[in-house]
Amino acid sequence: MKRIINTLTGLSLLTLTMYTSASSAQDNKTVPPGTYQNPLSVEFGDPYVLHVKGDKYYMYGTGGTAQKGYGAYSSTDLVNWKNEGQVYFASNVNGWSDSTARWDGAYWAPEVYEKDGKFYMFYSAQWKENPTNEEENFRIGVAVADKPTGPFVDLYKRPVFDPGYPVIDANVLMDQQGKMYLYYSRCCYKHPVESEFAAWAKQKGWFREIEESWVYGVELKPDFSGVIGEPVLLLRPPVRMSDRQAEWESRSVTSKEVNRRWTEGSVAFKKDNLYYMMYSANYFGGKNYAVGYATSASPLGPFKKAANNPVLQKNVEKGGVVTGTGHNSVTYSPDGKEMFCVYHGRTAASGDQRVVFIDRMKIPKKGTLIVEGPTTTPQPLPAK
């Protein structure tokens, strides 16, 4: 409790109560030796884990205690995390974002990669160059630091590139051939798309149009100063209602939650000469947020969505307490043998607060991916 009190000095009693109900429940719960239990005591969204060989794991995410920037946590075992404080500030000397824009500048979804002894943070934020006063003017930036705990300083006084529309959720793949690829989500904002679902929702009188976000990929320049070639469309929501992916990817519409269908939060990796791309669908702030995946023989597609999607979703209909599971990253146990899916979700105890989960992930055969979650019961510790 001392750690919680020190961290929350100066906050209101209401905030203290909310924080305690969400966090101390994790801190105080008793689990059998050799196990851990979700959710972890980290409260933010879009968690990304970097494993620095010979050092620690570092986790970055959206929100938490960071103000107009990003914080970080460190761990040696993927279960117990230390708050390293804020590691990126929008006010750095090369900052290009607008921290006064909506959502306090929308500092979302940071991911950090190690390259040639440096650490590079890719992130989304509102761009201060906004002559038409767009409400969603998100772009992707990259900042650099000598350590995974920063301080990170923007590499350039501008976004990585400007595709002409708002983009979020950067993910980078460093291929074995030495090339690097940037994946991102084109936002739903001002992007209405015709589909059987859009026509159906309009006929129902629910929505006049359905906006969509799509995942693109493009090769990165070696110095991260821009991109090579034109972005390639990789993933989008289904056009036809008969598509086997349509039901789970359209729940935000069919539940009349919002007139948008998302394809975002992509994370790509290569295993056994096959490229896997995990992605999230539905409204990130709702209970239907869920994760699927697609595979390809090439880093720029075409990607084929998997028949066993979604691989991670709410479990309340089965007696569980978890909803809003999504925007994951992938990491491995300390011994390198177990694959883990790191994601955010909500529980009955956390309410609207997003909290971090880790669950085992397996590829039992080439092209098939399984996430063994969401769990809230004791699980074996990651193998050391």
Helices and strands as residue ranges (DSSP letters): H 2-7, H 13-19, I 20-24, H 25-28, E 35-36, E 45-51, E 57-62, E 69-75, E 82-89, G 102-105, E 108-115, E 118-126, E 138-145, E 153-154, E 167-174, E 180-186, H 196-204, E 211-212, E 214-220, E 227-235, H 246-249, H 251-254, E 260-261, E 263-271, E 274-281, E 290-296, E 304-305, G 316-318, E 322-332, E 339-347, E 355-365, E 368-371, E 379-380
